[in-house]
């Protein structure tokens, strides 16, 4: 049926299935005589076994989704993977999605492929409207495709950084809709930035007849992000949305899913990919989804949501204990931020030092964001880089509840963070005492004089 099974398969069943696919490829035929330049020859048995002897990759030279006659098994693997992934995207919340395909590139390059496909539809366009998010790959995806990003600064609402819809529309009018390739919006992001106002942006795109590409990097695991995409497509225009395989399905880095609501446009994107492609990302995600089944994946999504609530409540307690606060970002369903005002006031370098301390204590993924850092990316200078704004009011620390996180991860992180912050407080007290003694000695000397 081309759908993800409800109950996951055991490993031996999956391996049997993959071996059956592999013997359909010509390089595994007993009497095969290959006289071409690409015959699926692999010199290392270890490499062959690592890939289950599915060596031909996917697609043909002109289309990544095309069937390769001498690689029937690999072609079937490709078709099945795309079908199963489409089923899971629907299960995750985007019910009306019509087409998708797995591409062996991470999110940034997959976005570039979408922009290059739109170039043929809008040859005059040279600008991409981009509500700011301080993440290099999505910015470089537009530069690599040869377009000029038009950065729309976010607006501060309470602690949250949100889409400036008025600025988007003003810029569209100023540049002219025909000169704009697309609006490039974002769902999953680091707090205090929150997902873009997708519904409103989709309506603006529909009104001005401008394509809309969504960076949904790690949004499949969030029902809120997927709901925003579904609603945006319902009330306005979303041409394609791109998500990472590793972040959403816990497989090695190197693949993404390009999905959309217009099958012909998604096929156009797949045909834009030059040459054949590696089957590894497709193989990894198919194995993973067959082992989980829909029930297993739904369980992971449920656990992630529960861990987000737990992380939020525990991080708030820790923040209160250190005279800091958990920033109020209710529209961000994955990432949290805790202020580091006291740390920042103590010492300019203390914020970045905290990040180093956490990393050396084997805490990965937590980001510390100091005030006022400047970064130049492809000749564009971002003030307050990493904070998604020129002058966010305070320094802060990020932590995220992503798919696969366990209670133990949260508890160990909080314990180590608490210890690091106590170290800073202790050092600050010692420094204050030394200064007071120094001032006292100085005053005594003056009296004696």
C-alpha positions in Angstrom: 0.0 0.0 0.0 3.0 2.3 0.2 2.2 3.3 3.7 4.1 3.1 7.0 3.0 0.0 8.9 1.2 0.6 12.1 3.5 -1.7 14.1 7.2 -1.7 13.5 8.9 -4.7 11.9 11.7 -6.6 13.6 15.3 -6.3 12.3 15.4 -9.7 10.6 12.2 -9.0 8.6 13.6 -5.6 7.5 16.9 -7.2 6.4 15.1 -9.9 4.5 13.1 -7.2 2.7 16.2 -5.3 1.8 18.0 -8.4 0.5 14.9 -9.1 -1.7 15.2 -5.6 -3.1 18.9 -5.9 -3.6 18.7 -9.1 -5.7 16.5 -7.2 -8.2 19.5 -4.9 -9.1 21.6 -6.1 -12.0 25.0 -5.8 -10.1 23.7 -8.7 -7.9 22.6 -11.0 -10.8 24.7 -14.2 -10.8 25.4 -14.1 -14.6 25.7 -10.3 -14.9 28.1 -9.0 -17.5 28.6 -5.3 -17.1 30.5 -3.3 -19.8 29.5 0.2 -18.9 31.2 2.9 -16.8 28.7 2.6 -13.9 28.0 -1.1 -13.1 27.6 -1.1 -9.4 31.0 -2.5 -8.8 32.2 -2.3 -5.2 35.7 -3.5 -4.3 35.1 -3.6 -0.5 32.9 -6.3 0.9 32.4 -4.1 4.0 31.1 -1.2 1.9 28.8 -3.6 0.0 27.3 -5.0 3.2 27.0 -1.5 4.7 24.7 -0.6 1.8 22.9 -4.0 1.7 24.4 -4.3 -1.9 22.1 -1.6 -3.1 24.8 0.1 -5.0 23.2 1.9 -8.0 21.7 4.8 -6.1 18.4 6.4 -7.1 17.1 8.1 -10.2 18.6 8.5 -13.6 20.8 11.2 -15.1 17.9 13.5 -15.8 15.5 12.9 -12.9 16.1 11.8 -9.3 12.7 10.2 -9.2 13.0 8.2 -12.4 13.1 4.4 -12.5 16.4 2.9 -13.4 15.9 -0.3 -15.5 19.0 -2.1 -14.3 18.3 -1.2 -10.7 14.7 -2.3 -10.1 15.3 -2.9 -6.4 16.9 0.5 -5.8 14.1 2.2 -7.8 11.5 0.4 -5.8 13.3 1.4 -2.6 13.1 5.0 -3.7 9.4 4.9 -4.6 8.5 3.2 -1.4 10.5 5.5 0.8 8.9 8.6 -0.8 5.5 7.0 -0.3 6.1 6.0 3.3 7.5 9.5 4.2 4.5 11.1 2.6 2.3 9.0 4.9 4.2 10.1 8.0 4.1 13.8 7.0 0.3 13.4 6.9 0.3 11.6 10.2 2.4 14.5 11.7 -0.3 17.1 10.8 -0.1 18.2 7.2 -3.1 16.2 6.0 -3.4 17.8 2.5 0.2 17.3 1.3 0.1 15.7 -2.1 3.8 14.9 -3.0 7.2 14.7 -1.5 10.6 13.1 -2.2 13.8 12.4 -0.2 16.8 14.2 -1.5 20.4 13.3 -0.5 21.3 16.8 0.6 20.8 18.5 4.0 18.2 21.3 4.4 20.3 24.2 3.1 21.1 22.7 -0.2 17.6 21.4 -0.6 16.2 24.9 -0.2 18.7 26.0 -2.9 17.3 23.4 -5.2 13.8 24.9 -4.6 15.0 28.4 -5.4 16.7 27.3 -8.6 13.5 25.6 -9.8 11.6 28.8 -9.2 14.2 30.7 -11.3 12.7 29.1 -14.4 9.2 30.2 -13.5 10.2 33.8 -12.6 13.2 34.7 -14.7 13.1 38.5 -13.8 13.1 37.9 -10.1 16.3 38.5 -8.1 15.1 39.1 -4.5 14.0 36.7 -1.8 12.0 38.1 1.1 13.4 36.5 4.3 12.2 37.2 7.8 15.5 37.1 9.8 16.6 33.9 11.5 20.2 33.8 12.6 21.2 30.4 11.1 23.9 30.5 8.4 22.8 27.6 6.1 19.3 29.0 5.3 20.8 32.4 4.6 23.6 30.9 2.4 21.0 28.7 0.6 19.7 31.9 -1.1 23.2 33.3 -1.9 24.3 30.0 -3.4 21.2 30.0 -5.7 22.3 33.4 -6.9 19.6 35.6 -5.3 19.7 38.6 -3.1 18.2 38.1 0.4 16.0 40.9 1.6 16.3 40.7 5.4 13.1 41.6 7.3 13.9 42.3 10.9 11.6 40.7 13.5 9.5 42.7 16.0 9.7 42.2 19.7 6.4 41.3 21.4 7.0 40.7 25.1 10.0 38.3 25.0 9.2 36.9 21.6 10.6 37.9 18.2 7.8 37.6 15.7 7.3 38.3 11.9 6.9 41.9 10.9 4.1 41.4 8.4 3.8 45.1 7.7 7.5 45.3 6.7 7.1 42.3 4.4 4.2 43.8 2.5 5.9 47.2 2.4 9.1 45.6 0.9 7.0 43.7 -1.7 5.4 46.9 -2.9 8.7 48.7 -3.0 10.6 46.0 -5.0 7.6 45.0 -7.1 6.1 41.5 -6.9 7.5 40.4 -10.3 11.1 41.0 -9.0 10.6 38.8 -6.0 11.4 35.1 -6.4 9.6 34.0 -3.2 9.0 34.6 0.5 11.3 32.3 2.5 9.8 31.7 5.9 10.8 29.5 8.9 8.9 27.3 11.4 11.4 25.6 13.7 13.8 28.0 15.3 15.7 28.9 18.5 13.8 30.8 21.2 13.2 33.7 21.7 12.4 33.7 18.0 9.2 31.9 17.3 7.8 30.3 14.1 6.9 32.9 11.4 3.2 33.9 11.0 2.7 31.4 8.3 -1.0 31.9 7.7 -0.6 35.6 7.2 2.5 35.3 5.0 0.7 32.6 2.9 -2.2 35.1 2.4 0.2 37.9 1.4 1.9 35.5 -1.1 -1.5 34.5 -2.6 -2.6 38.1 -2.9 0.6 39.2 -4.7 1.1 35.9 -6.6 4.5 35.3 -5.1 5.8 31.8 -4.4 6.3 30.7 -0.7 9.0 28.3 0.4 9.0 27.2 4.1 12.1 26.1 6.0 10.6 23.4 8.3 14.1 22.1 9.3 13.0 20.3 12.5 9.3 21.0 12.4 7.9 17.5 11.6 8.3 16.6 15.3 6.1 19.5 16.3 2.3 19.4 15.8 2.2 23.2 16.1 4.7 23.7 13.2 2.9 21.2 11.0 -0.4 22.8 11.9 1.0 26.2 10.8 1.9 24.7 7.4 -1.4 23.0 7.0 -3.3 26.2 7.8 -1.0 28.3 5.6 -1.8 26.1 2.6 -5.5 26.2 3.4 -5.9 30.0 3.6 -3.1 31.1 1.3 -0.1 29.9 -0.7 2.7 27.5 0.3 4.6 26.0 -2.7 7.1 23.8 -0.9 8.3 23.0 2.7 11.7 21.4 3.4 12.6 19.3 6.4 15.7 17.5 7.6 15.9 13.7 7.9 18.4 13.6 10.8 16.5 16.1 13.0 13.1 14.6 12.6 13.8 10.9 12.1 17.1 10.3 14.0 19.2 9.1 11.1 22.7 10.2 10.0 23.0 13.7 8.5 22.8 14.0 4.8 19.2 13.9 3.7 16.0 16.1 3.5 12.4 15.9 2.4 11.0 18.4 -0.1 7.2 18.3 0.1 4.3 20.4 -1.2 0.7 20.6 -2.2 1.1 20.8 -6.0 2.4 17.5 -7.3 3.7 18.9 -10.7 5.8 21.6 -8.9 7.4 19.0 -6.6 8.2 16.9 -9.7 9.8 19.9 -11.3 12.1 20.3 -8.3 13.0 16.6 -8.4 13.9 17.0 -12.2 16.1 20.0 -11.4 18.5 17.7 -9.4 21.3 16.9 -11.8 22.3 13.2 -12.2 21.7 10.2 -10.0 21.8 10.4 -6.2 22.9 8.4 -3.2 20.3 5.9 -1.9 21.8 6.1 1.7 19.4 8.7 3.1 16.4 6.9 1.6 17.6 3.6 2.9 18.2 5.0 6.4 14.8 6.6 6.8 12.9 3.6 5.3 14.7 1.2 7.8 13.9 3.6 10.6 10.2 4.1 9.8 9.7 0.3 9.2 11.3 -0.4 12.6 9.2 2.2 14.4 5.9 1.9 12.6 3.3 4.7 12.9 2.7 3.7 16.5 6.3 4.0 17.4 6.8 7.3 15.7 3.6 8.7 17.4 5.0 7.5 20.7 8.2 9.5 20.1 6.3 12.6 19.2 4.2 12.3 22.4 7.3 11.7 24.6 9.0 14.8 23.0 6.0 17.0 23.9 6.0 15.7 27.5 9.7 16.3 27.8 9.2 19.9 26.6 6.8 20.5 29.4 9.2 18.9 31.9 12.2 20.9 30.6 10.2 24.1 30.7 9.0 23.7 34.3 12.4 22.5 35.6 14.4 25.2 33.8 12.0 27.9 35.2 12.8 26.6 38.8 16.5 26.7 38.1 16.2 30.2 36.6 14.3 31.5 39.7 17.0 30.0 42.0 19.7 32.0 40.2 17.7 35.3 40.0 17.2 34.8 36.3 14.0 34.0 34.4 12.7 31.6 31.7 11.8 33.9 28.8 8.1 33.8 27.9 8.0 32.3 24.4 4.6 30.4 24.2 4.7 30.3 20.4 7.9 28.3 20.3 7.0 24.5 20.8 10.6 23.1 20.7 13.1 25.6 22.0 13.4 27.5 25.4 15.5 30.4 26.5 16.7 31.4 30.0 18.0 34.9 30.6 21.7 35.4 31.7 21.4 39.1 32.8 23.3 38.6 36.1 26.1 36.8 34.3 26.3 39.4 31.6 26.5 42.2 34.2 29.3 40.4 36.1 31.6 40.1 33.1 31.3 40.5 29.4 33.1 37.3 28.7 31.2 35.3 31.3 28.3 34.4 28.9 30.6 32.8 26.3 32.6 31.2 29.1 29.4 29.5 30.4 29.0 27.9 26.9 32.6 26.6 27.0 32.0 25.2 30.5 28.9 23.3 29.5 30.6 21.9 26.4 33.6 20.6 28.4 31.1 19.0 30.7 29.6 17.1 27.8 26.5 19.2 27.4 25.9 19.5 23.7 23.2 21.5 21.9 22.8 24.2 24.5 23.6 27.6 23.0 24.7 30.7 24.9 23.9 34.0 23.2 25.8 37.1 24.3 24.5 40.7 23.6 25.9 42.6 20.7 27.9 40.0 18.8 28.5 40.9 15.1 28.9 38.4 12.3 29.4 38.8 8.6 28.0 36.2 6.3 28.6 36.5 2.6 29.2 40.2 2.9 26.0 40.8 4.9 26.6 42.0 8.4 24.3 40.8 11.2 24.3 42.8 14.4 23.4 40.8 17.5 24.0 37.6 15.5 22.5 34.4 17.0 19.8 36.4 18.8 17.7 37.1 15.6 17.6 40.8 16.4 20.0 43.8 16.3 19.6 44.5 20.0 17.8 41.8 22.0 17.3 43.1 25.6 19.4 40.4 27.4 21.9 37.6 27.0 20.4 34.1 27.3 20.9 30.4 27.1 19.0 28.0 24.7 17.9 24.5 25.3 15.6 22.4 23.1 13.3 19.4 23.6 13.8 17.6 20.4 12.6 14.1 19.3 14.4 11.3 21.2 15.3 13.4 24.3 15.0 11.5 27.5 14.3 12.6 31.1 17.8 11.7 32.0 19.2 14.1 29.4 17.1 16.9 31.0 18.1 16.1 34.6 21.8 15.8 33.8 21.7 19.1 31.8 20.0 21.0 34.6 22.4 19.6 37.2 25.5 20.6 35.3 24.0 24.0 34.4 23.2 24.6 38.1 26.8 23.7 39.1 28.3 26.1 36.4 26.1 29.0 37.5 27.0 28.4 41.2 30.6 28.5 40.2 30.1 31.9 38.6 28.2 33.2 41.7 30.9 32.0 44.0 33.6 33.7 41.9 31.6 36.9 41.8 31.3 36.9 45.6 35.0 36.3 46.1 35.8 39.1 43.7 33.4 41.4 45.5 35.0 40.5 48.9 38.5 41.2 47.5 37.3 44.6 46.1 35.8 45.5 49.5 39.0 44.5 51.4 41.0 46.5 48.9 38.7 49.6 49.3 38.9 49.2 53.1 42.7 49.0 53.1 42.9 52.0 50.8 40.6 54.0 53.2 42.7 53.0 56.3 45.9 54.1 54.5 44.4 57.5 53.7 43.4 58.0 57.4 46.9 57.1 58.6 48.3 59.5 56.1 
